[in-house]
Amino acid sequence: MLRVEIKPALLQWAIERTGDQGAALRQRFPDLEAWERSESQPTLKQLEAFAKAACVPVGFLFLPAPPEEKVPIPDLRTIEGRGVQRPSPDLLDTIYLCQRRQTWYQDYAESIGEEPRGFVGSARLSTSPERVASDMRNRLGFSIQGRVQCPTWTDALRLFIHQAEELGVLVMVSGVVGSNNRRTLDPDEFRGFALTDRLAPLVFINGADTKAAQMFTLAHELAHVWLGESALSNIGPDSAPINKIETWCNRVAAELLVPLPDLRRELGHDDPLKSVAALARTFKVSTLVILRRILDAERISRDQFQSAYVAELARLVERPRAGGGDFYLTQAARLSRRFARALIASTLEGQTLFRDAYQMMGIKKEQTLRKLGRSLEVLH
């Protein structure tokens, strides 16, 4: 039986990059420790199975030394004031997949003569967040009245995404890698990222996060698009970023979601801390965002804010599970309706290979593609 010689350092690298899944790998491959000690060697079939389980290209295991994997876009994430050192395979594969989708859409947009999006890169860090938020609100048609009419956070988020897509932004929301429900994304690792481009600006939102947090992430990543800067973020409504770009984008997002004049009008003379839940329902944002904006409006002291913030943060511990629901609705959200409609039409017209479409969409059958097309009204 053919066996292959693999350097222990490469096996150890593959295990370490999986993070918490390392123990599961050792349990699944009982000979793994012997391979690491060079006491035995895996067969090619065993090595291929290990590579698949570790989410690493099998060719990487034949390199002379472990590769240094870096996030391919500016990484603005921080933990306790420090940069995040090692990206997970799930994060890297998600970014690579979105980059491939964006490249496809760039070519598609050029082929049909779409105009560059004027809002991409229209802002500077020197531009006031209030001015940028106002421009975003006007271009998107993002009103408080529209959100008030939405019965749930899910409906409000769906409306927000629709408005961004109508403007020309590809918005992809998923809690898993591609369509693999066994590879869930961790909101503690990242909440979203923006891939800036004049023809195909793309925003990815970690769908494993709460709906209220996703609202903030979308607003934050759109601020990156207006700034014209691609970035990976783990910023949320409970964050206090030290990076000047993230600080600026957070301020824009907060002003877009909860403009201070509107907040003051809604508050009136009521006790602000007793109004947090009601205001969160009105603006369809997290209570943490509301608390921060009440502080910005100078309606509570810093000590009151800190006390209320810690208590609210402790309460908000439950997160939704990724996946579930109607497959075609879920798939449309994962892909971006704008992207999916364009890709399906291009494929059925013979401009894109079915094989390439399947890979970008995470499906395997033409029947699935056609059913998705009918759900998106590309087919009748």
Secondary structure as GFF3:
##gff-version 3
##sequence-region A 1 380
A	DSSP	alpha_helix	8	16	.	.	.	ID=ss1
A	DSSP	three_ten_helix	19	21	.	.	.	ID=ss2
A	DSSP	alpha_helix	22	28	.	.	.	ID=ss3
A	DSSP	alpha_helix	32	36	.	.	.	ID=ss4
A	DSSP	alpha_helix	44	54	.	.	.	ID=ss5
A	DSSP	three_ten_helix	58	62	.	.	.	ID=ss6
A	DSSP	beta_strand	78	79	.	.	.	ID=ss7
A	DSSP	beta_strand	82	83	.	.	.	ID=ss8
A	DSSP	alpha_helix	89	111	.	.	.	ID=ss9
A	DSSP	alpha_helix	129	140	.	.	.	ID=ss10
A	DSSP	alpha_helix	144	148	.	.	.	ID=ss11
A	DSSP	alpha_helix	153	167	.	.	.	ID=ss12
A	DSSP	beta_strand	170	174	.	.	.	ID=ss13
A	DSSP	beta_strand	176	177	.	.	.	ID=ss14
A	DSSP	beta_strand	180	184	.	.	.	ID=ss15
A	DSSP	beta_strand	192	195	.	.	.	ID=ss16
A	DSSP	beta_strand	202	206	.	.	.	ID=ss17
A	DSSP	alpha_helix	211	227	.	.	.	ID=ss18
A	DSSP	beta_strand	231	233	.	.	.	ID=ss19
A	DSSP	alpha_helix	244	257	.	.	.	ID=ss20
A	DSSP	alpha_helix	260	267	.	.	.	ID=ss21
A	DSSP	three_ten_helix	272	274	.	.	.	ID=ss22
A	DSSP	alpha_helix	276	283	.	.	.	ID=ss23
A	DSSP	alpha_helix	287	296	.	.	.	ID=ss24
A	DSSP	alpha_helix	302	315	.	.	.	ID=ss25
A	DSSP	alpha_helix	327	335	.	.	.	ID=ss26
A	DSSP	alpha_helix	337	348	.	.	.	ID=ss27
A	DSSP	alpha_helix	354	361	.	.	.	ID=ss28
A	DSSP	alpha_helix	366	375	.	.	.	ID=ss29
###
